């Protein structure tokens, strides 16, 4: 599912970044997994939000971004990080000027600094095999609604295993942690589907 755009659900992502930075202060690596990255708008939004907050320690950030795409083109688009201006209109002007470079013909590319922190790979969430461990943040938006209830539960259990102690999970606003696994997470803020691993 490729429906997303830059700075979508910004308040939730801002909460997630703030909570992640609190958890990861002093760490040599800040690991983030964006599951269901589509064409890259969300992981690059995350990277920009972290860049605005981390300053000199931004190079400690590693965003692993994944998607399952039967047509095998998401990866190329994410890695290229080039978008038409029409897709970038929602971005605040100061942020746009700071993090995007003109490629001519009404096309812009995410700057090298941000691109260098985002790493794409293909991954099927229903394999239930995490791509890594010790993640301070996992973001999974606009994905779980396509799964059956029992599949969602198993994917959320996988995320729990992949998170570091106290790690943060950000979900779509319509997705809540099912009661059967509510003991695995606590909600971080009342007005967002943002959870901390227990």
C-alpha positions, 0 to 999 in steps of 0.5 A, a space after each residue: 500500500 503506497 498511500 502516504 505523503 511527507 509529514 503525514 500524521 506529524 504530531 504522532 511522529 514528533 511525539 515518537 521522535 521526542 520519546 526515542 531521543 529521551 530513551 537513546 540519549 548517550 547511545 552510540 547508535 539510535 536504531 529505527 525501523 520504519 515498516 511499510 515505507 512505501 515510496 520513502 516519504 515517511 522514513 525521510 520525514 522521520 530522518 528530517 525530524 531527527 536531524 532537527 533535534 539531534 544536531 551533531 549526533 545525527 550520524 548516530 541515527 540508522 533508519 532501517 526502512 522496509 516494504 513488501 512490493 511485488 513490482 520491485 520498484 519501491 527500493 529504487 525510488 526510496 534510494 533515489 529519494 527524488 520527488 516531484 514538487 507537487 508531492 512536497 507542498 505540505 512540507 514547511 518552507 524552511 524545512 523544504 529549503 534546508 533538506 531538499 535540493 533541486 534536480 531541475 524540471 520541478 523535481 527535488 531530491 532529499 539532501 545527502 545528509 538525510 539520505 545517508 541515514 536511511 537504509 531500504 530493504 524488502 521485507 514481508 512482515 508476515 514472515 514474522 522474522 524481524 530485520 534486526 533487534 534493539 530498535 529504539 523506535 518502530 513505526 508501522 502506519 497504514 499497514 496493519 489494517 490490511 492484515 487479519 486480526 490474528 496476523 496483526 497480533 503476531 506482527 505486534 509480538 514480533 515488534 515487541 521482540 525487536 524493540 529495545 527495553 523501553 523502546 517505542 512503537 508508533 501505529 496508525 491512529 486507527 490501530 490500537 494494541 489488542 487486549 490479548 497483548 496489552 500487557 506487552 505495551 503501555 500507551 505513552 500519550 493519550 492522544 496518539 497510538 504511541 506505545 512503550 515496550 514493557 
